[in-house]
């Protein structure tokens, strides 16, 4: 073991926020076009909330950024590095190797609507997996990091519980701790409260607020919680049919939408 | 009732046969599990040629009856390939027979493994990608540990099928418990000794007991797996305080 550092605990702060740049991104599933010629810039540390009706492509934006789906055309850069391309000696772009994709992907973390916790691992084992197996962190250190992250999301008492024993909100808080354990520069949140009972939504939003307040991570969130979007977002993007049809600070876009489609969408959401 | 008991000498001969049967089963099982894993995962490979070879193996191993496979390996292969691979000529029948049964098990086992991997929700794989695990780590730490719960019951059944398949080795000229029973039967008939029925009943009971032991072992494995999905207690639990810097 390394000599213990007596002055501070393991540094669990992210490596530093990174930008996300998309240029002319296309993505279709069969004949269905989901993203079309999408340009999108997210600045380091920015908190962007993506809204829109189902089928508008908002979740796909997160999924192609996480490389869960591959894009058909265009480029995506994370922290200035191309995700799907490598630059040749002449400066031209060629398709990236899996190794390159893995390398850039290490800057990105994601939290899912349905948690996707590993059911055969306890909460702390879920959080420790990536640090130990991917980053080679010594177990003792990873355990300490894991407990600090579980403390951050208020789940220390449940460290030895498996997902089957946890409520939806508790599962999602563990999933957030698990994503934070890789210290991502960009965090993607895909409708992370949509599968929760209404009374459990607040505990998860509180954790997101904490992450946002630290301001060390770029956050891209897809959500239907408009009140939360208004509070947390630097910018709100309205998507429809694979295109961004309107964007602006939440105070403007949510209160005084310019686009007719945005108005009708916000009206429909507000009725609930 | 005592009509069904054999003499100690007869039991000694059955015991010799049983050891050969268990050796066959053990070797076939090890090969079968190995092939099941490799081919079952290969069936889901991103590479088309790996999928094609795996598919071909499964269809071959399942499509051909085990007794024909046994004859091929025990009799035909040494004749056909003996010149090119002298290795096969020197092999005892039990080795070639184990390979035949192992290939047979691998064909069915690969489908069990493939099916169990496919049954794991897609979100599990997506979470491993988000955590940047490599494909081997995804299988090793996340997918297979969950798939094992689905794999074990049918794999136990398959193992018992292979146990029964070992009796065919006697027909192909190999030595196992069934061969020993047939040898004993032949000498009893030649000597005019009665008790052939008792002999077969005893063999049946021994096969039944071995099958039950296999069942019990697999159920033990299932229970051990189930515990992974339950709260960590005792030594596998970690202390709930946020650890002190540097650990202990």
Interface residues (C-beta under 8 A of the other chain):
Chain A: X1 X3 X4 X5 X6 X7 X8 X9 X10 X66 X67 X68 X102 X105 X106 X108 X109 X110 X112 X114 X116 X117 X118 X119 X120 X121 X122 X124 X125 X129 X130 X133 X134 X140 X141 X143 X144 X147 X148 X151 X156 X157 X159 X160 X161 X162 X164 X165 X178 X179 X182
Chain B: X121 X123 X124 X126 X127 X129 X130 X131 X132 X133 X134 X137 X141 X142 X145 X146 X228 X229 X230 X231 X232 X233 X237 X238 X240 X241 X242 X243 X245 X246 X247
